[in-house]
Amino acid sequence: MAGNVSKNARRDGTKALTSRWGGVIKMKAIFENGKLRHVAYCEKSGNTARKPKDLM
């Protein structure tokens, strides 16, 4: 029944973010200097940035 579906279950799946070079933007965690950092990177060009928005 459509009336009993939660608001979180209505999502159409995750939207793939694309970079300005045409590749898919993925996130990865890097452990360096005793700290865990999250980095966005483009699969096509290999460019990295702190936020996915910086690659768009």
Gaussian input, Z-matrix of N, CA and C with variables (Angstrom, degrees):
# hf/3-21g

backbone

0 1
 N
 C     1     B1
 C     2     B2     1     A1
 N     3     B3     2     A2     1     D1
 C     4     B4     3     A3     2     D2
 C     5     B5     4     A4     3     D3
 N     6     B6     5     A5     4     D4
 C     7     B7     6     A6     5     D5
 C     8     B8     7     A7     6     D6
 N     9     B9     8     A8     7     D7
 C    10    B10     9     A9     8     D8
 C    11    B11    10    A10     9     D9
 N    12    B12    11    A11    10    D10
 C    13    B13    12    A12    11    D11
 C    14    B14    13    A13    12    D12
 N    15    B15    14    A14    13    D13
 C    16    B16    15    A15    14    D14
 C    17    B17    16    A16    15    D15
 N    18    B18    17    A17    16    D16
 C    19    B19    18    A18    17    D17
 C    20    B20    19    A19    18    D18
 N    21    B21    20    A20    19    D19
 C    22    B22    21    A21    20    D20
 C    23    B23    22    A22    21    D21
 N    24    B24    23    A23    22    D22
 C    25    B25    24    A24    23    D23
 C    26    B26    25    A25    24    D24
 N    27    B27    26    A26    25    D25
 C    28    B28    27    A27    26    D26
 C    29    B29    28    A28    27    D27
 N    30    B30    29    A29    28    D28
 C    31    B31    30    A30    29    D29
 C    32    B32    31    A31    30    D30
 N    33    B33    32    A32    31    D31
 C    34    B34    33    A33    32    D32
 C    35    B35    34    A34    33    D33
 N    36    B36    35    A35    34    D34
 C    37    B37    36    A36    35    D35
 C    38    B38    37    A37    36    D36
 N    39    B39    38    A38    37    D37
 C    40    B40    39    A39    38    D38
 C    41    B41    40    A40    39    D39
 N    42    B42    41    A41    40    D40
 C    43    B43    42    A42    41    D41
 C    44    B44    43    A43    42    D42
 N    45    B45    44    A44    43    D43
 C    46    B46    45    A45    44    D44
 C    47    B47    46    A46    45    D45
 N    48    B48    47    A47    46    D46
 C    49    B49    48    A48    47    D47
 C    50    B50    49    A49    48    D48
 N    51    B51    50    A50    49    D49
 C    52    B52    51    A51    50    D50
 C    53    B53    52    A52    51    D51
 N    54    B54    53    A53    52    D52
 C    55    B55    54    A54    53    D53
 C    56    B56    55    A55    54    D54
 N    57    B57    56    A56    55    D55
 C    58    B58    57    A57    56    D56
 C    59    B59    58    A58    57    D57
 N    60    B60    59    A59    58    D58
 C    61    B61    60    A60    59    D59
 C    62    B62    61    A61    60    D60
 N    63    B63    62    A62    61    D61
 C    64    B64    63    A63    62    D62
 C    65    B65    64    A64    63    D63
 N    66    B66    65    A65    64    D64
 C    67    B67    66    A66    65    D65
 C    68    B68    67    A67    66    D66
 N    69    B69    68    A68    67    D67
 C    70    B70    69    A69    68    D68
 C    71    B71    70    A70    69    D69
 N    72    B72    71    A71    70    D70
 C    73    B73    72    A72    71    D71
 C    74    B74    73    A73    72    D72
 N    75    B75    74    A74    73    D73
 C    76    B76    75    A75    74    D74
 C    77    B77    76    A76    75    D75
 N    78    B78    77    A77    76    D76
 C    79    B79    78    A78    77    D77
 C    80    B80    79    A79    78    D78
 N    81    B81    80    A80    79    D79
 C    82    B82    81    A81    80    D80
 C    83    B83    82    A82    81    D81
 N    84    B84    83    A83    82    D82
 C    85    B85    84    A84    83    D83
 C    86    B86    85    A85    84    D84
 N    87    B87    86    A86    85    D85
 C    88    B88    87    A87    86    D86
 C    89    B89    88    A88    87    D87
 N    90    B90    89    A89    88    D88
 C    91    B91    90    A90    89    D89
 C    92    B92    91    A91    90    D90
 N    93    B93    92    A92    91    D91
 C    94    B94    93    A93    92    D92
 C    95    B95    94    A94    93    D93
 N    96    B96    95    A95    94    D94
 C    97    B97    96    A96    95    D95
 C    98    B98    97    A97    96    D96
 N    99    B99    98    A98    97    D97
 C   100   B100    99    A99    98    D98
 C   101   B101   100   A100    99    D99
 N   102   B102   101   A101   100   D100
 C   103   B103   102   A102   101   D101
 C   104   B104   103   A103   102   D102
 N   105   B105   104   A104   103   D103
 C   106   B106   105   A105   104   D104
 C   107   B107   106   A106   105   D105
 N   108   B108   107   A107   106   D106
 C   109   B109   108   A108   107   D107
 C   110   B110   109   A109   108   D108
 N   111   B111   110   A110   109   D109
 C   112   B112   111   A111   110   D110
 C   113   B113   112   A112   111   D111
 N   114   B114   113   A113   112   D112
 C   115   B115   114   A114   113   D113
 C   116   B116   115   A115   114   D114
 N   117   B117   116   A116   115   D115
 C   118   B118   117   A117   116   D116
 C   119   B119   118   A118   117   D117
 N   120   B120   119   A119   118   D118
 C   121   B121   120   A120   119   D119
 C   122   B122   121   A121   120   D120
 N   123   B123   122   A122   121   D121
 C   124   B124   123   A123   122   D122
 C   125   B125   124   A124   123   D123
 N   126   B126   125   A125   124   D124
 C   127   B127   126   A126   125   D125
 C   128   B128   127   A127   126   D126
 N   129   B129   128   A128   127   D127
 C   130   B130   129   A129   128   D128
 C   131   B131   130   A130   129   D129
 N   132   B132   131   A131   130   D130
 C   133   B133   132   A132   131   D131
 C   134   B134   133   A133   132   D132
 N   135   B135   134   A134   133   D133
 C   136   B136   135   A135   134   D134
 C   137   B137   136   A136   135   D135
 N   138   B138   137   A137   136   D136
 C   139   B139   138   A138   137   D137
 C   140   B140   139   A139   138   D138
 N   141   B141   140   A140   139   D139
 C   142   B142   141   A141   140   D140
 C   143   B143   142   A142   141   D141
 N   144   B144   143   A143   142   D142
 C   145   B145   144   A144   143   D143
 C   146   B146   145   A145   144   D144
 N   147   B147   146   A146   145   D145
 C   148   B148   147   A147   146   D146
 C   149   B149   148   A148   147   D147
 N   150   B150   149   A149   148   D148
 C   151   B151   150   A150   149   D149
 C   152   B152   151   A151   150   D150
 N   153   B153   152   A152   151   D151
 C   154   B154   153   A153   152   D152
 C   155   B155   154   A154   153   D153
 N   156   B156   155   A155   154   D154
 C   157   B157   156   A156   155   D155
 C   158   B158   157   A157   156   D156
 N   159   B159   158   A158   157   D157
 C   160   B160   159   A159   158   D158
 C   161   B161   160   A160   159   D159
 N   162   B162   161   A161   160   D160
 C   163   B163   162   A162   161   D161
 C   164   B164   163   A163   162   D162
 N   165   B165   164   A164   163   D163
 C   166   B166   165   A165   164   D164
 C   167   B167   166   A166   165   D165

   B1=1.4528
   B2=1.5226
   B3=1.2984
   B4=1.4532
   B5=1.5212
   B6=1.3157
   B7=1.4506
   B8=1.5126
   B9=1.3277
   B10=1.4559
   B11=1.5248
   B12=1.3250
   B13=1.4549
   B14=1.5231
   B15=1.3229
   B16=1.4615
   B17=1.5231
   B18=1.3159
   B19=1.4676
   B20=1.5219
   B21=1.3408
   B22=1.4598
   B23=1.5257
   B24=1.3265
   B25=1.4585
   B26=1.5228
   B27=1.3243
   B28=1.4596
   B29=1.5158
   B30=1.3195
   B31=1.4613
   B32=1.5229
   B33=1.3162
   B34=1.4618
   B35=1.5179
   B36=1.3071
   B37=1.4674
   B38=1.5083
   B39=1.2996
   B40=1.4591
   B41=1.5212
   B42=1.3001
   B43=1.4532
   B44=1.5265
   B45=1.3146
   B46=1.4623
   B47=1.5265
   B48=1.3180
   B49=1.4562
   B50=1.5246
   B51=1.3295
   B52=1.4556
   B53=1.5157
   B54=1.3035
   B55=1.4566
   B56=1.5179
   B57=1.3205
   B58=1.4629
   B59=1.5185
   B60=1.3421
   B61=1.4616
   B62=1.5179
   B63=1.3267
   B64=1.4491
   B65=1.5148
   B66=1.3179
   B67=1.4586
   B68=1.5187
   B69=1.3264
   B70=1.4557
   B71=1.5281
   B72=1.3426
   B73=1.4672
   B74=1.5239
   B75=1.3322
   B76=1.4666
   B77=1.5228
   B78=1.3342
   B79=1.4607
   B80=1.5187
   B81=1.3356
   B82=1.4568
   B83=1.5198
   B84=1.3357
   B85=1.4563
   B86=1.5268
   B87=1.3251
   B88=1.4635
   B89=1.5209
   B90=1.3308
   B91=1.4641
   B92=1.5186
   B93=1.3369
   B94=1.4682
   B95=1.5224
   B96=1.3028
   B97=1.4644
   B98=1.5279
   B99=1.3233
   B100=1.4573
   B101=1.5129
   B102=1.3368
   B103=1.4579
   B104=1.5238
   B105=1.3285
   B106=1.4492
   B107=1.5235
   B108=1.3338
   B109=1.4637
   B110=1.5161
   B111=1.3187
   B112=1.4577
   B113=1.5170
   B114=1.3303
   B115=1.4519
   B116=1.5225
   B117=1.3285
   B118=1.4622
   B119=1.5183
   B120=1.3434
   B121=1.4570
   B122=1.5224
   B123=1.3251
   B124=1.4583
   B125=1.5207
   B126=1.3349
   B127=1.4588
   B128=1.5266
   B129=1.3275
   B130=1.4634
   B131=1.5298
   B132=1.3379
   B133=1.4633
   B134=1.5236
   B135=1.3339
   B136=1.4582
   B137=1.5160
   B138=1.3336
   B139=1.4587
   B140=1.5286
   B141=1.3267
   B142=1.4566
   B143=1.5248
   B144=1.3304
   B145=1.4604
   B146=1.5144
   B147=1.3218
   B148=1.4699
   B149=1.5282
   B150=1.3360
   B151=1.4614
   B152=1.5268
   B153=1.3424
   B154=1.4576
   B155=1.5345
   B156=1.3314
   B157=1.4657
   B158=1.5309
   B159=1.3412
   B160=1.4612
   B161=1.5231
   B162=1.3296
   B163=1.4633
   B164=1.5235
   B165=1.3282
   B166=1.4661
   B167=1.5184
   A1=109.28
   A2=115.88
   A3=120.56
   A4=112.58
   A5=117.90
   A6=120.44
   A7=113.70
   A8=118.19
   A9=121.19
   A10=113.17
   A11=118.75
   A12=121.86
   A13=108.58
   A14=116.03
   A15=119.28
   A16=110.77
   A17=116.24
   A18=120.39
   A19=111.57
   A20=118.01
   A21=120.21
   A22=112.19
   A23=117.43
   A24=120.82
   A25=111.99
   A26=118.55
   A27=121.38
   A28=113.18
   A29=117.74
   A30=120.09
   A31=110.31
   A32=116.34
   A33=121.88
   A34=111.32
   A35=118.19
   A36=120.37
   A37=109.38
   A38=117.00
   A39=120.07
   A40=109.68
   A41=115.60
   A42=120.89
   A43=107.98
   A44=117.09
   A45=120.98
   A46=108.49
   A47=116.77
   A48=120.85
   A49=108.26
   A50=116.91
   A51=120.95
   A52=109.56
   A53=115.52
   A54=120.78
   A55=110.05
   A56=115.98
   A57=119.60
   A58=111.75
   A59=117.89
   A60=122.29
   A61=111.92
   A62=117.41
   A63=121.38
   A64=114.75
   A65=119.01
   A66=121.82
   A67=111.81
   A68=115.25
   A69=121.06
   A70=109.04
   A71=116.64
   A72=121.27
   A73=108.30
   A74=115.73
   A75=122.32
   A76=108.46
   A77=115.50
   A78=121.09
   A79=108.82
   A80=115.98
   A81=119.98
   A82=108.84
   A83=115.42
   A84=122.09
   A85=108.21
   A86=116.43
   A87=122.64
   A88=108.20
   A89=116.24
   A90=121.49
   A91=107.85
   A92=116.04
   A93=119.82
   A94=109.02
   A95=115.83
   A96=123.78
   A97=112.01
   A98=116.62
   A99=120.38
   A100=114.91
   A101=117.40
   A102=121.01
   A103=109.67
   A104=115.72
   A105=122.17
   A106=108.22
   A107=116.46
   A108=121.48
   A109=109.19
   A110=116.48
   A111=121.67
   A112=108.31
   A113=115.89
   A114=122.05
   A115=108.66
   A116=116.45
   A117=121.58
   A118=107.76
   A119=116.07
   A120=118.56
   A121=110.28
   A122=114.51
   A123=122.08
   A124=108.13
   A125=117.00
   A126=120.14
   A127=112.57
   A128=117.27
   A129=120.17
   A130=111.95
   A131=117.05
   A132=120.03
   A133=113.28
   A134=117.36
   A135=120.02
   A136=114.22
   A137=117.90
   A138=121.11
   A139=110.40
   A140=116.26
   A141=120.49
   A142=109.45
   A143=115.02
   A144=121.56
   A145=108.06
   A146=115.61
   A147=120.23
   A148=110.69
   A149=117.33
   A150=121.96
   A151=109.05
   A152=118.66
   A153=120.61
   A154=112.70
   A155=116.87
   A156=120.58
   A157=111.86
   A158=117.11
   A159=120.56
   A160=112.18
   A161=118.25
   A162=121.82
   A163=112.55
   A164=117.23
   A165=120.20
   A166=110.71
   D1=132.42
   D2=-175.80
   D3=-71.45
   D4=-22.44
   D5=-178.33
   D6=-74.04
   D7=-18.05
   D8=-176.21
   D9=-102.25
   D10=10.98
   D11=-179.56
   D12=-84.41
   D13=131.50
   D14=-179.15
   D15=-71.04
   D16=162.69
   D17=-178.20
   D18=-65.88
   D19=-29.03
   D20=-179.53
   D21=-77.38
   D22=-23.69
   D23=-179.81
   D24=-83.08
   D25=-7.99
   D26=-177.87
   D27=-83.52
   D28=-4.28
   D29=-176.77
   D30=-66.25
   D31=146.36
   D32=-178.55
   D33=-88.35
   D34=27.82
   D35=-175.31
   D36=88.71
   D37=171.15
   D38=-179.18
   D39=-79.97
   D40=137.74
   D41=176.99
   D42=-80.78
   D43=134.01
   D44=179.52
   D45=-79.64
   D46=122.03
   D47=177.03
   D48=-80.75
   D49=135.47
   D50=178.65
   D51=-113.69
   D52=141.28
   D53=-179.60
   D54=-85.71
   D55=175.26
   D56=-180.00
   D57=-72.02
   D58=-12.00
   D59=176.82
   D60=-94.08
   D61=-0.68
   D62=176.34
   D63=93.41
   D64=1.00
   D65=179.09
   D66=-93.05
   D67=167.76
   D68=178.52
   D69=-84.37
   D70=137.13
   D71=179.34
   D72=-91.03
   D73=125.77
   D74=177.55
   D75=-120.75
   D76=160.86
   D77=176.65
   D78=-110.52
   D79=145.30
   D80=173.47
   D81=-144.77
   D82=156.02
   D83=-179.32
   D84=-103.38
   D85=134.42
   D86=179.31
   D87=-120.95
   D88=129.00
   D89=178.65
   D90=-102.13
   D91=111.02
   D92=177.88
   D93=-146.50
   D94=144.93
   D95=-178.49
   D96=55.43
   D97=34.59
   D98=178.26
   D99=74.98
   D100=11.39
   D101=-178.90
   D102=-127.18
   D103=149.88
   D104=177.67
   D105=-100.91
   D106=117.36
   D107=-179.59
   D108=-113.87
   D109=142.08
   D110=175.60
   D111=-101.67
   D112=132.99
   D113=-174.45
   D114=-131.57
   D115=139.64
   D116=173.51
   D117=-94.76
   D118=139.55
   D119=177.81
   D120=-141.02
   D121=150.87
   D122=178.82
   D123=-91.73
   D124=128.54
   D125=-178.81
   D126=-69.80
   D127=-29.98
   D128=-175.92
   D129=-79.61
   D130=-50.24
   D131=-175.08
   D132=-95.57
   D133=-20.82
   D134=-178.58
   D135=83.31
   D136=3.69
   D137=178.71
   D138=-68.86
   D139=144.66
   D140=179.26
   D141=-121.51
   D142=155.15
   D143=177.37
   D144=-153.75
   D145=166.27
   D146=-178.36
   D147=-73.70
   D148=-34.89
   D149=-178.69
   D150=-126.22
   D151=149.03
   D152=177.16
   D153=-60.78
   D154=-30.10
   D155=-178.66
   D156=-63.74
   D157=-28.23
   D158=-179.68
   D159=-69.45
   D160=-18.65
   D161=-179.82
   D162=-95.69
   D163=-5.63
   D164=-176.32
   D165=-88.90

